[in-house]
């Protein structure tokens, strides 16, 4: 009982519980709104919504810049030092502002040239708001110091309110943009309020142009890693929409949302362990290796069980969640389930072994190869094979990345054995 009480009070356990509560809303609430939106909006408008949601995620990567990973890792080492945490928070905020301005300049020509952007400006506007909310999220601070209960509770509440708002305000295809607006507004609150909490806690440190630029330089490798992950993780629906139209995105996007919901089931554990393993890498490497091995075996076993279960019940899930008119999504979801073990094990290796050890350069090179294969495959197969081709591109990319990360990890281990 004493061990159990200690386990329940441990910050990792508390954060895992909080993140699972948040993940529960991220998994259950979409299963409530997804069938409603799929039926009310229809495949075409639902595909349009999925297109702009994918755009928001992809665009946010430019000014998020991998700072969530970098910030979490550094905050885990600075915990208790308010001065250093304050400088870190101000430097990250300043860097994100600079990158946002730069990315908006780059976006302007695309808005003028891409018909989908010009024809649906209201969607574009709210997608930009959502992207800013994603990119400026300060969750890294609370994750790094292992105090996630407060921001997680806020996000939990706003997700519930967003769900209620969707049922109240979205009742026909013309209301599709309102779903995006509700999600973007909730995202802004989950960003602005925690930023206020941070600066109330660590004090305001004047923004420094030089320190922000230095941090941008420092975070370059993590940015490459995150942007390449996004290329094959969140931009596929966006690419598909450009090359094959909203209907194809409607079929693919529905299946992809279900696939990502399954992947997200392991996310709380990995997010909670990441700062702890970053800290153990400095204080107790031997204990860190034991925790890593246990986590990898657990993730691998869980991944294969999830993949097998979802493959079998895919027709039932698609029928219940998406409804009539989305029958092509069954084959897409079954194809994507093949990639579940590849993705989850790769993410565990990355979050629990490579990033805590600051090995993002090698991991980024693996992602570069995978991202290139994904992009070439997407633009080659999407115009002809549309949603079906895109699902197989994801499987091939995830397998290639897993093989690459395992091979890189073997090289790292061989080097560590040679060096005393």
N, C-alpha and C positions, 0 to 999 in steps of 0.2 A: 504493500500500500504506500509505503514511503517513496519507493521508486516511481510508482504511478503518479503520486502527487508532484514529485519533482519534474516528471516528464510533462505533465499538464501545465506546469508553471514555466517551463522552458520557453524562451522567446521564439524558437523555431516552431515548437508545437502550437503556440498561440497564433503565430503568423500563418501557419499552414491552415489552422481552423478558420481564421478570418478570410484567407484567400479562397478556401473551399466554399465558404458562405457566399463570397462574391462570385466565384465560378459557378455556383449553383444557380444564381440569378442569371449569369451569362449563358447557362445551358438550358435551364428550364424556361425562363421568360421568352427567349427566342422561339422555343418550341410552341409557345402560346401565340406569339405575334406572327411567326413565320407562316403558319397555315392561313391565318386571317389575311395577312398582306398578300400572300400568293393568290388567294381567291378573289379578294376585293380589287386588287390592281390588275390581275391578269398577267400572263407570261411577258407581254411586251413592256408594260410599265414596271412590273416587278424587276425585269431585266435592266431597265433604265436606273432604277433605284440601286440595284446591285452594282452597276457600272460606276455610279458616283460614290458609293461607299468604298469600292475598291480604289477609286482615284484618291479619296481622302486619306486612306491608309498609306497609299504609295507616296503621295505628295508630302505627307507628314514626316516621312523618313529623311527628307532632305535637311530639315532643320532640327529634327530629333537627334540625328547625327551620331547615334550610338551613345549619347550622353546618359541614357538610362542605365546602360551597362557600366560605363565608366564611372558615373556618379555613385552607383550602388557599391561598386568595388572600393572606391576611394572613401566613401562615407563609412563603410564598415571598418576602415582602418583609422578614421579620424574621430570615431564616436567618443563623446565626452569632451572634445576640444571644440568649443563653440566658435572660437575665432577662425580656425581652419575650415570648419563646416560653413561658416558664413561666407568666407572668401570663395569656397567651392561653389556654393549656391549662386552667388552673384556672378561668378565667372561663367557658369553654365547658362544662366538666364541671358547675360549679355551676348554670349556666343550664339544662342538660339535666335535672338533678335536680329543680329547681323545676317545669319543664314536665312531667316524668313524674308528679309528685304531682298536678298540676292535671288532667292527662289521665285519670288513674285515677279521680278524682272524677267527671269527665264520663262515664266509661264505665259506672259502677255502674248508673245507671237503664236503660241499654240491655241489660245482662246480665239485669236483672229482667224486662224487657218483651219481648225477642226470644226466641221459643221455641227457635231453633237454638242459641243460647248456653246456655240452661238444660238442654237435652237432651244436650249434648256438652261438659260442663265440663272433661273431661280434655284435649280439643282446645283449648279456650279457654285453659287454664292454660299449655300449652306454646306456644301462639301468643303469649301475653303475654311469655313468656321470650324467644322469638325476636324479638319486637318490641323488647324492651329491648336485646338484643344488636345488632340493626340500628341502633337509634337512638343508642347510645352508642359505636359504632365510632369509634376514633381514627385511622382510616386517613388522615384529612385532614392530620395532622401530618407523616407520612412522605411523603405525596404533595407537600406544600408544600415540604419541604426536599429533595425528589427523592432519597429513600433508601427505596425500597419493597421491596428484596430480602428483608429479614428478615421483615416482616409477611406478605408474599406467600408466602414459603416456609412459614410457619406455617399460613396458610389453605389452601394447597395440600395439605399433609399431612393436615389435619383433614378436608378434603373427601374425600380417599381413604378415611380411616378411617370416615367417615360412610357412604360407599357400601358398604363391606364390612359395616358394622353393619346396613344395610337388608336386605341379602341374608340375613344370619344371623337377624335378629330379626323380620322382617316376612314372614309366610307365609300369612296369611289375612285376610279383611276386618276382623276384630276387632283386628288389629294396626296398623290405619291410623294411630293416634295415635303409635305408636312411631317412625314415619318422621319425624313432626313433632318428637318429643322428641329424636331424634338430631341433627337439623338445628339445633335450638335450643341443645343442649348444645355443639355445635361452635362455634356463633356466640358463645356466652358466652366460650369460651376465646380466640377470635380477637379479643375485645374486652378482656378482663381482662389478658392477658399484654402486649399492646402498650401499654396504659395504664401498666402497671408500668415498661416500658422507657422511656416518655416521662418519667415522673417521676424515674427513676433518672438520666436524661440531663440534664434541665433543672432538677432540684431541685424540691422541694415548695414551692408558694406557697399560703399560707392562702386558703381559699375566701372570697370576699367577696360578700355578698348584694347590695351596691350595684353592684359591677362586673358581676355576673351579670345583674342587671336591665337595666343599661345595654347589655349585649351583646344581650339579648333585643330591646330597642328597636332597636338597630343592625341586627339580622338580620331584622327584620320583613318587609322587601320580598323577601328571599331565601326566607323561610318561605312567603310567599304563592306565590312562584314554584314552590317544591318541592311544596307541598300541592296546587296546581292540576295540576301534572304528575302527581302521584300519583292525583288524581281520575280522570283519563282513562288513566293508565298502569297502575296496580295495583289500583284499586278496582272495576273493571268486573266481575271475577269475583265479588267480594263483593256488589255490587249485584244481579247476576244470581242469585246464590244466594238472596238475600232475596226476589226477585220471581218467580223461575221454578223454584226448587228445585235440589237437588244434581245431578240427572241432566243438566240443561242446562249446569251448570257443568262437569260431566265432559266433555262434548263441546267446549265452548268453552275450558275450561282446558287441555285437552290441546293443542289447536291454538295457543292463546296462548303456551304454554310453548315450542313450536317456533318461533313467530314471534319471541319475545323472545330465544331462543338465537341467531337470525340477527342481530338487532339488536346483540347483545352483541359480535359479531365486531369492530366498529369502536370499541368502548368503550375498550380499552387505549390506543389512539393518542390519542383525545380527552382521556382522563384525564391522560396524560403531557404533552401539549402545553398543557393548561390553566394549570398553574403557570408554565411557561416563558413563555407569552404574557402572563400577568399581570405577570411581571417585565420583559419586553421593552416592555410598555406604558409603563413608567417610564424605562427605560434607552435603548431604541432602537426607537421607534415605527415607523420606516420598515422595519426588518428584521422587526418583528412583522407588519406588513401583508403582506409577501412570504410569510412562513410561513403566514399565514392563507389567502391566495389559493391557494397550492399545496395546502393541506389540503382546502379546500372542493371544488376540482376533483377531487381524489382520492376524497373521500367520495361525491360525486355519481356519478361513474363506477362505483365499486364498488357503490353502492346499487342502481343499475339492473340491473347484472349479477346481483347476488344475488336481486333480486325476480323477474327472468325465470326464473332457474334453479329457484327454489323453487316458482314457480307451475306449472312443467312437471312436476316430480317430486313434487308434493304427494301424489298418491294412493299412490305408493310409500313415501314417508316415513311417512305415517299408518299404512299397513299394517304397516311394519316396526317402528315405534316404539310405536304404541298397540295395534295388533292388532285382532282381530275385535270387533265391537260398537261401534266408534268411527267407522263409515263417515261419519256426518254431519260429522265434523271435517274431512274433505277440503275441502268447499266453504268452511268457515270459514277454513281455512288459506290457500286460494287468494284469498279476499277480503282477508285481512289482508296478504298479500304486496303488494297494491296500495299499502298504506300505508308499506312499507319505505323507499322513497326520500324520502317526505314526512318521516318521523320522523328519519332519519339526517341529512338536510341541515338540518333545524330544530335538532337537537341540536348539530351542528357550529357553526352560526351562534351559538347561545346560549353554548356553552362556549368558543369560540375568539375571538369578537368582542365580544359584548355583556357577558358577565360580567367578563372581564378589564378592560373599560373602565368597570365599575361602572354599567352601564346596565340593572340588573335591574328598575328601576321600570317602564320602558316594556315590557320583556319580560314582566313580571308582568301587565300589563294585557292583553297579547295572550293569555297563558295563562288569564286570567280569562274572557275571551270563549270560548276553546276549551273550558275546563272546564265553563262553563255550558251550552254546546251539547251537550257529552258527557253531562252529568248529565240534562238535559231529554230528550235522545234516548234515554238508557238507560232511564229510568223510563217513557217513552212506548212504546218498542218491545219491551222485555224481556218484559212480561207476555203479549204476543200472539205476537211473532215470536221470542222467546227468544234462543238462541245465534246464529241467523242475523242477527237485527236488531242484536244487540250488535256483531257484526263490522263491519257497515256504519256503525254509529255511530263506531267507531274510525277508519275510513277518512276519513269526513267531517271528524272532529275534527282529524286529523293534517294534512289538506289545508288546513283553515282556519287552523291555527296556522302552517304554513309561509308562507302568503300574508301573514298578519299580521306575522310576524317580518321577512320580506323588505321589506314596506312600511315598517315601523318603521326598518329599517336604511337604507333610501333617505332617509328623513327625517333621520336622524342624519348621513349623508354630506352632504346638502344644507346642513345647518346648519354642519358643519365647514368646508365650502368658503366659506361666507359670513363665518365668524369667522376673523380672521387668527391 
